[in-house]
Amino acid sequence: MLTGGCLCNGIRYEYDGRIEEISMCHCSMCRKAQGSAYVAVSPVHAGQFRITQGRELLKEYRAVPHKARVFCSHCGSPLYSARDDLPGVIRLRLGTIETPFRCENAYHIYIDSKADWETVTDGLPRYSAMKPQ
C-alpha cells in the first residue's frame, strides 16, 4: 500500500498497487502546471486509488477539454490528472507519494520541449513525444 498527500496534509490518499513505470514529461504545459523542469508521473489503476481524507479540498483545472489536473484547493499541490477517454487510469504525481518505492522502468517524454536551461544526463530513454506502445 502506497500512501501520500498534499503539502498542507489536508488531502491524504492510498494506492493499493505498484508503481510500474515512471514517465518524466517535459512538455510546456506540464512544466507550467508543476512549476518545475518536468513532472514525474505514473499511470495507476483508478479503482485502486482512494482519497482517505480531504475530498472536499480537491479542485480540478482543464487546460484542455479532455484532461483534468487535480490539485489541493488549499495548498495547490498537484496530485493527479485524469483523461476522460481513459476512465480507469489516473496519472499520479509521484512527488506526493510518501511510502518508499522503487521502479526501474523510467523514461523521458516530450524531451524536445524541455526547458532551455535544463540538462538531462541520467541515461534514461528519451522520446520526442509520448512513448510508443
C-alpha positions, 0 to 999 in steps of 0.5 A: 500500500502506497500512501501520500498527500498534499503539502498542507496534509489536508488531502491524504490518499492510498494506492493499493498497487505498484508503481510500474513505470515512471514517465518524466514529461517535459512538455510546456504545459506540464512544466507550467502546471508543476512549476518545475523542469518536468513532472514525474508521473505514473499511470495507476489503476483508478479503482485502486486509488482512494482519497482517505481524507480531504475530498472536499479540498480537491479542485480540478483545472482543464487546460484542455477539454479532455484532461483534468489536473487535480490539485489541493484547493488549499495548498495547490499541490498537484496530485493527479490528472485524469483523461476522460477517454481513459476512465480507469487510469489516473496519472499520479504525481509521484512527488506526493507519494510518501511510502518508499518505492522503487521502479526501474522502468523510467523514461523521458517524454516530450524531451524536445520541449524541455526547458532551455536551461535544463540538462538531462544526463541520467541515461534514461530513454528519451522520446520526442513525444509520448512513448510508443506502445 
